[in-house]
Amino acid sequence: MNTPAELKYNATDEWVKVEGNIATIGITDYAQEQLSDIVFTEVIVSVGDSLKKGANIATVESVKAASDVNAPVSGKVVEVNEELGSAPEVINTDPYGKGWMLKVELSDPGELGSLMDAAAYEKYCQERGH
């Protein structure tokens, strides 16, 4: 399981990379492994939308299951990864790079404190039996 140290993680298996006041969001390597071969991704928010932490932002479907993706932080959507519509499998091959889902301008940077660091997230995944 790949868990980059510079990212933050939440209990529903999303990651956050913060650069200035912009947070890039995607699903973790653990999540894509659990889903297996991803065949469809739909980001259901648009540029300009305001997100609340915990809100549904996307659906990811694999050959095994469908899963909702939730916002790990609140903010305003500034960019959506349009590539995922035609190439959802990139989440399997590069979940922390080309597999990002959206970028938001943080409205409450304090929310980052409630997210896990890489070590805590790895422990959390192990406790779930994986």
Backbone as a printed PyTorch tensor [residue, N CA C, xyz], in Angstrom:
tensor([[[  0.8500,  -1.1860,   0.0000],
         [  0.0000,   0.0000,   0.0000],
         [  0.8890,   1.2390,   0.0000]],

        [[  0.6470,   2.1190,  -0.9270],
         [  1.4030,   3.3550,  -1.0540],
         [  0.6680,   4.4510,  -0.2890]],

        [[  1.3580,   5.0710,   0.6790],
         [  0.7580,   6.1280,   1.4920],
         [  1.7580,   7.2850,   1.6050]],

        [[  1.7620,   8.1950,   0.6320],
         [  2.7330,   9.2930,   0.6630],
         [  2.6520,  10.1100,   1.9570]],

        [[  3.8170,  10.3780,   2.5440],
         [  3.8950,  11.0520,   3.8380],
         [  3.4080,  12.4960,   3.7940]],

        [[  3.4760,  13.1530,   2.6380],
         [  3.1190,  14.5750,   2.5770],
         [  1.6130,  14.8160,   2.4780]],

        [[  0.8300,  13.7430,   2.3620],
         [ -0.6200,  13.8860,   2.2200],
         [ -1.3360,  13.6820,   3.5470]],

        [[ -2.5950,  14.1360,   3.5840],
         [ -3.4890,  13.8900,   4.7200],
         [ -4.5780,  12.9420,   4.2360]],

        [[ -5.1510,  12.1790,   5.1700],
         [ -6.1140,  11.1390,   4.8040],
         [ -7.3300,  11.1920,   5.7210]],

        [[ -8.4910,  10.7500,   5.1960],
         [ -9.6550,  10.6550,   6.0670],
         [-10.1570,   9.2210,   6.1260]],

        [[-11.1000,   8.9740,   7.0220],
         [-11.5560,   7.6160,   7.3140],
         [-12.3560,   6.9910,   6.1750]],

        [[-12.7860,   7.7980,   5.2020],
         [-13.5120,   7.2450,   4.0570],
         [-12.6000,   7.0890,   2.8420]],

        [[-11.2880,   7.0780,   3.0890],
         [-10.2710,   6.7340,   2.0890],
         [-10.0560,   7.7610,   0.9940]],

        [[-10.1940,   9.0390,   1.3370],
         [ -9.7830,  10.0970,   0.4190],
         [ -8.4750,  10.6980,   0.9300]],

        [[ -7.7000,  11.2650,   0.0040],
         [ -6.4670,  11.9510,   0.3680],
         [ -6.5640,  13.4250,   0.0030]],

        [[ -5.7370,  14.2200,   0.6800],
         [ -5.6910,  15.6600,   0.4410],
         [ -4.2270,  16.0790,   0.3500]],

        [[ -3.9180,  16.8290,  -0.7000],
         [ -2.5930,  17.4390,  -0.8280],
         [ -2.8190,  18.9430,  -0.8050]],

        [[ -2.1820,  19.6280,   0.1370],
         [ -2.3920,  21.0640,   0.2940],
         [ -1.1870,  21.8230,  -0.2410]],

        [[ -1.4770,  22.7740,  -1.1240],
         [ -0.4580,  23.6880,  -1.6530],
         [ -1.0290,  25.0920,  -1.5190]],

        [[ -0.4790,  25.8670,  -0.5570],
         [ -1.0520,  27.1740,  -0.2610],
         [ -2.4340,  26.9800,   0.3240]],

        [[ -3.4610,  27.5820,  -0.3040],
         [ -4.8380,  27.3910,   0.1780],
         [ -5.6470,  26.5010,  -0.7680]],

        [[ -4.9460,  25.7600,  -1.6370],
         [ -5.6070,  24.8450,  -2.5710],
         [ -5.3730,  23.4030,  -2.1250]],

        [[ -6.4740,  22.6620,  -2.0310],
         [ -6.4010,  21.2460,  -1.6530],
         [ -6.7770,  20.3990,  -2.8530]],

        [[ -5.8730,  19.4870,  -3.2440],
         [ -6.1650,  18.5120,  -4.2860],
         [ -6.6810,  17.2600,  -3.5860]],

        [[ -7.7560,  16.6630,  -4.1310],
         [ -8.4360,  15.5400,  -3.4940],
         [ -8.5250,  14.3630,  -4.4560]],

        [[ -8.3530,  13.1500,  -3.9140],
         [ -8.5370,  11.9290,  -4.6810],
         [ -8.8040,  10.7790,  -3.7360]],

        [[ -8.8670,   9.5540,  -4.2690],
         [ -9.0230,   8.3930,  -3.3960],
         [ -7.6740,   7.7060,  -3.2300]],

        [[ -7.5110,   7.0460,  -2.1150],
         [ -6.2190,   6.4700,  -1.7500],
         [ -5.8940,   5.1990,  -2.5360]],

        [[ -4.6300,   4.8380,  -2.4660],
         [ -4.1670,   3.5900,  -3.0550],
         [ -4.9180,   2.4150,  -2.4200]],

        [[ -5.1220,   2.4790,  -1.1120],
         [ -5.8800,   1.4370,  -0.4150],
         [ -7.2850,   1.3160,  -1.0180]],

        [[ -7.9440,   2.4490,  -1.2310],
         [ -9.3090,   2.4290,  -1.7700],
         [ -9.3450,   1.8300,  -3.1700]],

        [[ -8.4140,   2.2250,  -4.0220],
         [ -8.4400,   1.6880,  -5.3910],
         [ -8.1230,   0.2020,  -5.3940]],

        [[ -7.2780,  -0.2640,  -4.4550],
         [ -6.9940,  -1.7000,  -4.3590],
         [ -8.2490,  -2.4770,  -3.9480]],

        [[ -9.0140,  -1.9060,  -3.0050],
         [-10.2320,  -2.5620,  -2.5430],
         [-11.2790,  -2.6210,  -3.6600]],

        [[-11.3600,  -1.5620,  -4.4450],
         [-12.3350,  -1.5130,  -5.5360],
         [-11.9460,  -2.4210,  -6.6900]],

        [[-10.6540,  -2.5890,  -6.9200],
         [-10.1400,  -3.3580,  -8.0460],
         [-10.2130,  -2.5120,  -9.3200]],

        [[-10.5410,  -3.1140, -10.4510],
         [-10.4760,  -2.4100, -11.7370],
         [-11.5910,  -1.3690, -11.8590]],

        [[-11.2030,  -0.0980, -11.8190],
         [-12.1680,   1.0030, -11.9120],
         [-12.5760,   1.1900, -13.3720]],

        [[-13.8930,   1.1850, -13.6100],
         [-14.4060,   1.2570, -14.9780],
         [-15.1970,   2.5400, -15.2480]],

        [[-15.5540,   3.2730, -14.1840],
         [-16.3580,   4.4800, -14.3680],
         [-16.1220,   5.4200, -13.1930]],

        [[-15.9610,   6.6940, -13.4900],
         [-15.8350,   7.7160, -12.4550],
         [-16.6610,   8.9160, -12.8740]],

        [[-17.4430,   9.4340, -11.9230],
         [-18.2220,  10.6430, -12.1900],
         [-18.0480,  11.6090, -11.0310]],

        [[-17.4120,  12.7380, -11.3200],
         [-17.3200,  13.8180, -10.3400],
         [-18.6190,  14.6010, -10.4590]],

        [[-19.3590,  14.7120,  -9.3490],
         [-20.7040,  15.2910,  -9.4180],
         [-20.7640,  16.7410,  -8.9430]],

        [[-19.6080,  17.3680,  -8.8050],
         [-19.5550,  18.7850,  -8.4720],
         [-18.8830,  19.5210,  -9.6270]],

        [[-19.0900,  20.8240,  -9.6660],
         [-18.5510,  21.6360, -10.7570],
         [-17.7220,  22.7880, -10.2120]],

        [[-16.8870,  23.3430, -11.0740],
         [-16.0940,  24.5120, -10.7150],
         [-17.0590,  25.6060, -10.2420]],

        [[-16.7230,  26.2080,  -9.1100],
         [-17.5540,  27.2610,  -8.5290],
         [-18.4570,  26.7730,  -7.4060]],

        [[-18.6870,  25.4670,  -7.3390],
         [-19.5170,  24.9130,  -6.2620],
         [-18.8120,  25.0560,  -4.9150]],

        [[-19.6030,  25.2810,  -3.8770],
         [-19.0760,  25.2720,  -2.5120],
         [-19.3360,  23.9080,  -1.9020]],

        [[-18.3050,  23.3330,  -1.3090],
         [-18.4120,  22.0080,  -0.6950],
         [-18.3520,  22.1130,   0.8120]],

        [[-19.1080,  21.2610,   1.4610],
         [-18.9960,  21.0880,   2.9010],
         [-18.2690,  19.7730,   3.1460]],

        [[-17.4240,  19.7540,   4.1500],
         [-16.7230,  18.5340,   4.5180],
         [-17.7380,  17.4130,   4.6970]],

        [[-17.4480,  16.2510,   4.0920],
         [-18.3380,  15.0990,   4.1900],
         [-19.3280,  14.9690,   3.0490]],

        [[-19.4640,  16.0080,   2.2400],
         [-20.4130,  15.9670,   1.1160],
         [-19.9380,  14.9880,   0.0510]],

        [[-20.8920,  14.3750,  -0.6400],
         [-20.5650,  13.4780,  -1.7430],
         [-20.0550,  14.3180,  -2.9120]],

        [[-18.8730,  13.9500,  -3.4360],
         [-18.2940,  14.7170,  -4.5360],
         [-18.1360,  13.8960,  -5.8130]],

        [[-18.1930,  12.5710,  -5.6880],
         [-17.9860,  11.7270,  -6.8680],
         [-18.4730,  10.3120,  -6.5880]],

        [[-18.6350,   9.5680,  -7.6740],
         [-18.9150,   8.1360,  -7.6050],
         [-17.8510,   7.4220,  -8.4120]],

        [[-17.3460,   6.3430,  -7.8480],
         [-16.3560,   5.5200,  -8.5260],
         [-16.9350,   4.1130,  -8.6140]],

        [[-16.9530,   3.5600,  -9.8340],
         [-17.4620,   2.2030, -10.0150],
         [-16.3510,   1.3130, -10.5450]],

        [[-16.3220,   0.0970,  -9.9930],
         [-15.3560,  -0.8910, -10.4540],
         [-16.1100,  -2.1410, -10.8730]],

        [[-15.3600,  -3.1430, -11.2670],
         [-15.9960,  -4.4090, -11.6240],
         [-16.6000,  -5.0720, -10.3910]],

        [[-16.1750,  -4.6510,  -9.1910],
         [-16.6500,  -5.2610,  -7.9500],
         [-17.7480,  -4.4650,  -7.2480]],

        [[-17.6700,  -3.1250,  -7.2850],
         [-18.5730,  -2.3180,  -6.4640],
         [-18.6080,  -0.8730,  -6.9370]],

        [[-19.5870,  -0.1450,  -6.4160],
         [-19.6480,   1.3060,  -6.6060],
         [-19.3990,   1.9440,  -5.2540]],

        [[-18.7300,   3.0680,  -5.2470],
         [-18.3880,   3.7250,  -3.9960],
         [-18.5240,   5.2270,  -4.1440]],

        [[-19.0650,   5.8600,  -3.1060],
         [-19.1300,   7.3160,  -3.0840],
         [-17.7960,   7.8690,  -2.6090]],

        [[-17.4600,   9.0430,  -3.1120],
         [-16.2730,   9.7610,  -2.6810],
         [-16.7610,  11.0000,  -1.9490]],

        [[-16.2030,  11.2560,  -0.7630],
         [-16.6520,  12.3660,   0.0710],
         [-15.5780,  13.4350,   0.1890]],

        [[-16.0270,  14.6670,   0.3650],
         [-15.0910,  15.7800,   0.5280],
         [-14.4330,  15.7090,   1.9000]],

        [[-13.1010,  15.5910,   1.9550],
         [-12.4190,  15.5530,   3.2450],
         [-12.2700,  16.9380,   3.8800]],

        [[-12.5070,  17.9810,   3.0880],
         [-12.4140,  19.3640,   3.5590],
         [-13.4970,  20.2040,   2.8810]],

        [[-13.7810,  21.3580,   3.4630],
         [-14.7370,  22.2980,   2.8790],
         [-14.0020,  23.2970,   1.9990]],

        [[-14.6960,  23.7980,   0.9840],
         [-14.0840,  24.8110,   0.1390],
         [-14.8440,  25.0050,  -1.1550]],

        [[-14.2790,  25.8390,  -2.0090],
         [-14.8690,  26.1490,  -3.3020],
         [-14.1100,  25.3910,  -4.3850]],

        [[-14.8410,  24.6690,  -5.2410],
         [-14.2160,  23.8930,  -6.3140],
         [-13.5860,  24.8450,  -7.3280]],

        [[-12.2930,  24.6650,  -7.5740],
         [-11.5970,  25.5070,  -8.5380],
         [-11.1660,  24.7450,  -9.7850]],

        [[-11.1490,  23.4020,  -9.6940],
         [-10.7770,  22.6010, -10.8640],
         [-11.2900,  21.1760, -10.6810]],

        [[-11.7400,  20.5740, -11.7860],
         [-12.1870,  19.1790, -11.7940],
         [-11.3460,  18.4350, -12.8210]],

        [[-10.9190,  17.2280, -12.4960],
         [-10.1160,  16.4250, -13.4110],
         [-11.0360,  15.7910, -14.4620]],

        [[-11.1640,  16.4610, -15.5860],
         [-12.0530,  16.0070, -16.6580],
         [-11.5620,  14.7220, -17.3250]],

        [[-10.2650,  14.4310, -17.1860],
         [ -9.6840,  13.2330, -17.8150],
         [-10.3090,  11.9350, -17.2870]],

        [[-10.7980,  11.9620, -16.0410],
         [-11.2970,  10.7350, -15.4230],
         [-12.5250,  10.1750, -16.1350]],

        [[-13.2960,  11.0420, -16.7730],
         [-14.4880,  10.5720, -17.4840],
         [-14.1470,   9.5930, -18.5950]],

        [[-13.0650,   9.8530, -19.3110],
         [-12.6860,   8.9840, -20.4270],
         [-11.5970,   7.9750, -20.0400]],

        [[-10.9490,   8.1730, -18.8820],
         [ -9.8690,   7.2580, -18.4700],
         [ -9.9260,   6.9990, -16.9640]],

        [[-11.0320,   6.4070, -16.4650],
         [-11.1550,   6.1920, -15.0150],
         [-10.0980,   5.2490, -14.4540]],

        [[ -9.5450,   4.3820, -15.2990],
         [ -8.5470,   3.4160, -14.8370],
         [ -7.2620,   4.0760, -14.3410]],

        [[ -7.0630,   5.3590, -14.6550],
         [ -5.8630,   6.0610, -14.1840],
         [ -5.8560,   6.1260, -12.6460]],

        [[ -7.0210,   6.0250, -12.0200],
         [ -7.0750,   5.9940, -10.5500],
         [ -6.3760,   4.7320, -10.0380]],

        [[ -6.4860,   3.6240, -10.7600],
         [ -5.7990,   2.3920, -10.3640],
         [ -4.2850,   2.5220, -10.5280]],

        [[ -3.8510,   3.1460, -11.6030],
         [ -2.4230,   3.1730, -11.9010],
         [ -1.6890,   4.3410, -11.2470]],

        [[ -2.3800,   5.4410, -10.9690],
         [ -1.7150,   6.6350, -10.4290],
         [ -2.6720,   7.4140,  -9.5250]],

        [[ -3.1100,   6.8150,  -8.3880],
         [ -4.1300,   7.4690,  -7.5590],
         [ -3.7010,   8.8100,  -6.9730]],

        [[ -2.3940,   9.0050,  -6.7650],
         [ -1.9240,  10.2560,  -6.1590],
         [ -1.3980,  11.2540,  -7.1810]],

        [[ -1.4020,  10.8670,  -8.4430],
         [ -0.9190,  11.7520,  -9.4960],
         [ -2.0480,  12.0960, -10.4450]],

        [[ -2.0420,  11.4360, -11.6090],
         [ -3.0490,  11.7130, -12.6340],
         [ -4.4610,  11.3240, -12.2050]],

        [[ -4.5930,  10.5390, -11.1280],
         [ -5.9000,  10.0950, -10.6620],
         [ -6.5890,  11.0540,  -9.7020]],

        [[ -6.0590,  12.2700,  -9.5270],
         [ -6.7240,  13.2460,  -8.6560],
         [ -8.1220,  13.5520,  -9.1960]],

        [[ -9.0330,  13.9660,  -8.3250],
         [-10.4180,  14.2050,  -8.7340],
         [-10.7700,  15.6790,  -8.8440]],

        [[-10.4370,  16.4420,  -7.8160],
         [-10.7550,  17.8680,  -7.8810],
         [ -9.8480,  18.6640,  -6.9770]],

        [[ -9.8670,  19.9720,  -7.2170],
         [ -9.1010,  20.9070,  -6.4020],
         [-10.0770,  21.9120,  -5.8200]],

        [[ -9.8950,  22.2030,  -4.5270],
         [-10.7600,  23.1720,  -3.8680],
         [ -9.9120,  24.2320,  -3.1770]],

        [[-10.4680,  25.4400,  -3.1170],
         [ -9.8810,  26.5040,  -2.3320],
         [-10.4400,  26.3440,  -0.9230]],

        [[ -9.5540,  26.1030,   0.0350],
         [ -9.9850,  25.8160,   1.4020],
         [-10.7640,  26.9790,   2.0100]],

        [[-11.9060,  26.6620,   2.6080],
         [-12.6650,  27.6870,   3.3180],
         [-12.4100,  27.6140,   4.8200]],

        [[-11.9130,  26.4680,   5.3050],
         [-11.6170,  26.2830,   6.7260],
         [-10.3720,  25.4150,   6.8800]],

        [[ -9.1750,  26.0310,   6.7520],
         [ -7.9370,  25.2520,   6.8520],
         [ -7.8180,  24.4730,   8.1620]],

        [[ -8.5350,  24.8660,   9.1910],
         [ -8.5130,  24.1610,  10.4620],
         [ -9.0110,  22.7320,  10.3510]],

        [[ -9.8390,  22.4550,   9.3270],
         [-10.3450,  21.0930,   9.1230],
         [ -9.2280,  20.0970,   8.8440]],

        [[ -8.1090,  20.5630,   8.3320],
         [ -6.9920,  19.6710,   8.0300],
         [ -6.5010,  18.9630,   9.2900]],

        [[ -6.6830,  19.5950,  10.4420],
         [ -6.2560,  19.0160,  11.7020],
         [ -7.0210,  17.7540,  12.0770]],

        [[ -8.2010,  17.5620,  11.4850],
         [ -8.9990,  16.3730,  11.8060],
         [ -8.6370,  15.1840,  10.9150]],

        [[ -7.7720,  15.4030,   9.9330],
         [ -7.3760,  14.3320,   9.0240],
         [ -6.1670,  13.5780,   9.5800]],

        [[ -5.9770,  12.3510,   9.0980],
         [ -4.8620,  11.5190,   9.5550],
         [ -3.6030,  11.7830,   8.7370]],

        [[ -2.4550,  11.6130,   9.3940],
         [ -1.2110,  11.6030,   8.6360],
         [ -1.0160,  10.1930,   8.0730]],

        [[  0.0480,   9.9870,   7.3090],
         [  0.2550,   8.7010,   6.6280],
         [  0.3500,   7.5370,   7.6140]],

        [[  1.0660,   7.7190,   8.7100],
         [  1.2430,   6.6340,   9.6810],
         [ -0.0950,   6.2530,  10.3160]],

        [[ -0.8800,   7.2470,  10.6850],
         [ -2.1910,   6.9750,  11.2980],
         [ -3.1260,   6.3050,  10.3010]],

        [[ -3.0660,   6.7220,   9.0430],
         [ -3.9330,   6.1200,   8.0270],
         [ -3.5440,   4.6590,   7.7780]],

        [[ -2.2460,   4.3860,   7.7130],
         [ -1.7980,   2.9970,   7.5230],
         [ -2.2650,   2.1190,   8.6820]],

        [[ -2.1600,   2.6300,   9.9030],
         [ -2.6160,   1.8870,  11.0810],
         [ -4.1310,   1.6560,  10.9810]],

        [[ -4.8600,   2.6870,  10.5910],
         [ -6.3120,   2.5900,  10.4340],
         [ -6.6720,   1.4890,   9.4280]],

        [[ -5.9680,   1.4380,   8.3120],
         [ -6.2310,   0.4100,   7.3000],
         [ -5.9140,  -0.9830,   7.8490]],

        [[ -4.8350,  -1.1150,   8.5830],
         [ -4.4640,  -2.3990,   9.1790],
         [ -5.5320,  -2.8630,  10.1730]],

        [[ -6.0790,  -1.9210,  10.9370],
         [ -7.1110,  -2.2650,  11.9180],
         [ -8.3870,  -2.7610,  11.2440]],

        [[ -8.5680,  -2.3690,   9.9890],
         [ -9.7280,  -2.8310,   9.2290],
         [ -9.4750,  -4.2120,   8.6110]],

        [[ -8.2970,  -4.7450,   8.8700],
         [ -8.0030,  -6.0880,   8.3960],
         [ -7.3550,  -6.1610,   7.0360]],

        [[ -6.7040,  -5.0620,   6.6180],
         [ -6.0790,  -5.0560,   5.2940],
         [ -4.6420,  -4.6040,   5.4100]]])
